[in-house]
């Protein structure tokens, strides 16, 4: 049986697999079936991370 490799990314969800064509097809079907739920649960790559310290005045001591 032939080996295959697949990589997909939708929003913040990515799937990479390598194996037999039958196994890859089965796994991809599972990902696609659950994609709406996965996308809504995964953080978007464009969302900022809370508490990343990028605010104005970050790193200044009080009273400086």
N, C-alpha and C positions, 0 to 999 in steps of 0.2 A: 504494500500500500504506500502511496506517495505521502511524503511529509510536506507540510505547508506552514506558513507563518502569516499572521495577520496582526495588524495594529490599527485600532480606531480610537478616536477621541471625539466626544460630544460634550461640549461645555466643560465641566469639571470632572467628567467621567472618562477614563481611558481603559482600554482592554488590549492586552498584548498576549498572544498565544502562539505556541509552536507545537506541532505534533501531527498526528494522522489527520487526513482530511475529514474523516467521520467525527473524530473527537473535536476538532476545531469548529466544525459545523454545529455540533451539539452545544458547545460552549457559547458560540456566537448567538445562537437562537435564544439561549437563556438570558444573555446580556440584553439583546434587543427586546425581548418580552418584558423585562423589568426596567428598561431604559427610562421611562417617564418618572418612576419612583427614584431611581438612582440619581438622575439629573436634579430633581427637586431636593434631594438630601445632600448632594455634594456642593461644597462651596464653589462659587464661580471664580475663575482665575483672575477676574478683574476686581473682585471685592478686596477691600483693604483688610489687613489683619488688625483686630483690636489690640491696643496696647503696644503698637510697634514703635512708639516713642518719636513719631515724626511730627508732633505738634509744634506750634510756635513757642519758642522759649524753652524747649526741651533741653535739659542739662544745666539750666541756670539755677543757682542757689537763690532761695528766698531773700529778698532785700538787696540783690545785686544791682 
